[in-house]
Amino acid sequence: MQTDSNAISSWRAFIGTFKRDLLLVFRRRSDIVNPLLFFTIAVTLFPLGISPDAVFLAQIAAGVLWVAALLATLLSLDSLFQQDMADGSLEQLVISPHPLAVLVLSKVLVHWLVTGLPLTLLAPLLAVMMFLPDAGFGTLFISLLLGTPTLSLIGAIGAALTVGLRRTGVLMTLLILPLYIPVLIFGTGAVISASQGMAVTGHLAILGALFLVALVSAPLAAGAALKISLNG
């Protein structure tokens, strides 16, 4: 009975944190718009700055779209814990009787819903401009659907480690970017393989495995990092 009561209490804390963060994000609409604008501008500049040739753009489309999505996610990570740090609510989360990993997972879910999911939905539209072969569109969507939550989960660790510091952008990038590389490699590889008519199951399976590993470990690591940052 005690275990069931704790599970229900943790679930209510998860939902409460989710609703609060979602409300705050929609009050700060720039947190939603800025990553999408960056993603759109970054992809748009490639045909203008390199070459408008359709054959060339089709060859680099997968890499451009994935790199732009990764950087857009990285750009939005500052807002994950900074606002809570500024208003003092982060300390309340840390000393809460509820598991900190559950509360962190709730915040990461909000981050993905307002950043990763819109990027995933927008990517196929920009892929048209990049002349991505038709065979790659479905795989692009699926790979981003698996990859962007992994980026948010991993990013939460870096955001938690640097939450108490000023000018965290460069330091967070140095901490997180090496962990993003496998997601980028297999995400891009899946789209390229699909575009060339090759099997993509292996790439997508590894992306799924990376997501599951991050889902289990990242909230725990981010929770521990938050305690270190606040106590430090």
LINRA-V584948 format. One record per residue. N is the residue number from 1. RES is the residue in three letters. PHI is phi as a letter, one per 20 degrees, with the letter a starting at -180 (999 if undefined). PSI is psi in radians with two decimals (NA if undefined). Layout:
n={N/N}
res={RES/RES}
phi={PHI/PHI}
psi={PSI/PSI}
This chain:
n={1/2/3/4/5/6/7/8/9/10/11/12/13/14/15/16/17/18/19/20/21/22/23/24/25/26/27/28/29/30/31/32/33/34/35/36/37/38/39/40/41/42/43/44/45/46/47/48/49/50/51/52/53/54/55/56/57/58/59/60/61/62/63/64/65/66/67/68/69/70/71/72/73/74/75/76/77/78/79/80/81/82/83/84/85/86/87/88/89/90/91/92/93/94/95/96/97/98/99/100/101/102/103/104/105/106/107/108/109/110/111/112/113/114/115/116/117/118/119/120/121/122/123/124/125/126/127/128/129/130/131/132/133/134/135/136/137/138/139/140/141/142/143/144/145/146/147/148/149/150/151/152/153/154/155/156/157/158/159/160/161/162/163/164/165/166/167/168/169/170/171/172/173/174/175/176/177/178/179/180/181/182/183/184/185/186/187/188/189/190/191/192/193/194/195/196/197/198/199/200/201/202/203/204/205/206/207/208/209/210/211/212/213/214/215/216/217/218/219/220/221/222/223/224/225/226/227/228/229/230/231/232}
res={MET/GLN/THR/ASP/SER/ASN/ALA/ILE/SER/SER/TRP/ARG/ALA/PHE/ILE/GLY/THR/PHE/LYS/ARG/ASP/LEU/LEU/LEU/VAL/PHE/ARG/ARG/ARG/SER/ASP/ILE/VAL/ASN/PRO/LEU/LEU/PHE/PHE/THR/ILE/ALA/VAL/THR/LEU/PHE/PRO/LEU/GLY/ILE/SER/PRO/ASP/ALA/VAL/PHE/LEU/ALA/GLN/ILE/ALA/ALA/GLY/VAL/LEU/TRP/VAL/ALA/ALA/LEU/LEU/ALA/THR/LEU/LEU/SER/LEU/ASP/SER/LEU/PHE/GLN/GLN/ASP/MET/ALA/ASP/GLY/SER/LEU/GLU/GLN/LEU/VAL/ILE/SER/PRO/HIS/PRO/LEU/ALA/VAL/LEU/VAL/LEU/SER/LYS/VAL/LEU/VAL/HIS/TRP/LEU/VAL/THR/GLY/LEU/PRO/LEU/THR/LEU/LEU/ALA/PRO/LEU/LEU/ALA/VAL/MET/MET/PHE/LEU/PRO/ASP/ALA/GLY/PHE/GLY/THR/LEU/PHE/ILE/SER/LEU/LEU/LEU/GLY/THR/PRO/THR/LEU/SER/LEU/ILE/GLY/ALA/ILE/GLY/ALA/ALA/LEU/THR/VAL/GLY/LEU/ARG/ARG/THR/GLY/VAL/LEU/MET/THR/LEU/LEU/ILE/LEU/PRO/LEU/TYR/ILE/PRO/VAL/LEU/ILE/PHE/GLY/THR/GLY/ALA/VAL/ILE/SER/ALA/SER/GLN/GLY/MET/ALA/VAL/THR/GLY/HIS/LEU/ALA/ILE/LEU/GLY/ALA/LEU/PHE/LEU/VAL/ALA/LEU/VAL/SER/ALA/PRO/LEU/ALA/ALA/GLY/ALA/ALA/LEU/LYS/ILE/SER/LEU/ASN/GLY}
phi={999/f/f/f/f/f/f/f/f/f/f/f/f/f/f/f/f/f/f/f/f/f/f/f/f/f/f/d/f/f/f/e/f/g/f/f/f/f/g/f/f/f/f/f/f/f/f/f/e/d/a/e/f/f/f/f/f/f/f/d/g/f/f/f/f/f/f/f/f/f/f/f/f/f/f/e/f/g/e/f/c/f/f/f/f/f/e/n/f/f/f/f/f/f/e/f/f/e/g/f/f/f/f/f/f/f/f/f/f/f/g/f/f/e/c/f/f/g/f/f/f/f/g/f/f/f/f/f/f/e/l/f/g/g/f/e/f/f/f/g/f/f/f/f/f/e/e/f/f/f/f/f/f/f/f/f/f/f/f/f/f/d/f/e/d/e/l/e/g/f/f/f/f/f/f/e/g/f/f/e/g/f/f/f/f/f/f/f/f/f/f/f/f/f/f/e/m/e/f/d/g/f/f/f/f/f/f/f/f/f/f/f/f/f/f/e/e/f/f/f/f/f/f/f/f/f/f/f/f/f/f/f}
psi={-0.71/-0.69/-0.74/-0.70/-0.73/-0.69/-0.74/-0.73/-0.73/-0.67/-0.73/-0.66/-0.68/-0.85/-0.72/-0.76/-0.68/-0.85/-0.73/-0.84/-0.65/-0.69/-0.76/-0.66/-0.72/-0.29/-0.45/1.34/-0.30/-0.49/-0.43/-0.75/-0.72/-0.84/-0.65/-0.71/-0.78/-0.80/-0.81/-0.81/-0.76/-0.77/-0.69/-0.56/-0.42/-0.88/-0.58/-0.65/-0.37/-1.19/2.42/0.10/2.21/-0.70/-0.78/-0.78/-0.64/-0.58/-0.59/0.01/-0.80/-0.82/-0.74/-0.82/-0.73/-0.73/-0.74/-0.71/-0.69/-0.81/-0.64/-0.70/-0.76/-0.66/-0.56/-0.08/-0.39/-0.56/-0.05/-0.79/-0.22/-0.75/-0.69/-0.60/-0.69/-0.66/0.03/-0.07/-0.35/-0.69/-0.63/-0.63/-0.72/-0.68/0.04/2.58/-0.21/2.65/2.21/-0.58/-0.62/-0.74/-0.67/-0.74/-0.66/-0.75/-0.67/-0.66/-0.74/-0.77/-0.75/-0.69/-0.59/-0.13/-1.09/-0.78/-0.81/-0.66/-0.71/-0.71/-0.56/-0.51/-0.79/-0.55/-0.74/-0.46/-0.52/-0.75/-0.51/0.08/0.66/2.32/2.57/-0.59/-0.30/-0.17/-0.84/-0.75/-0.64/-0.82/-0.82/-0.72/-0.70/-0.59/-0.56/-0.62/-0.68/-0.67/-0.55/-0.70/-0.72/-0.72/-0.82/-0.71/-0.53/-0.57/-0.84/-0.71/-0.65/-0.66/-0.52/0.16/-0.53/0.08/2.76/2.64/1.08/-0.16/-0.92/-0.77/-0.74/-0.69/-0.77/-0.60/-0.71/-0.65/-0.74/-0.56/-0.35/-0.35/-0.80/-0.68/-0.75/-0.76/-0.87/-0.51/-0.83/-0.72/-0.65/-0.76/-0.73/-0.75/-0.75/-0.70/-0.51/0.09/0.33/2.93/2.47/0.01/-0.76/-0.79/-0.79/-0.60/-0.71/-0.69/-0.72/-0.71/-0.72/-0.69/-0.79/-0.72/-0.78/-0.65/-0.63/-0.75/-0.61/-0.77/-0.65/-0.78/-0.71/-0.68/-0.77/-0.68/-0.65/-0.74/-0.70/-0.78/-0.73/-0.69/-0.47/NA}
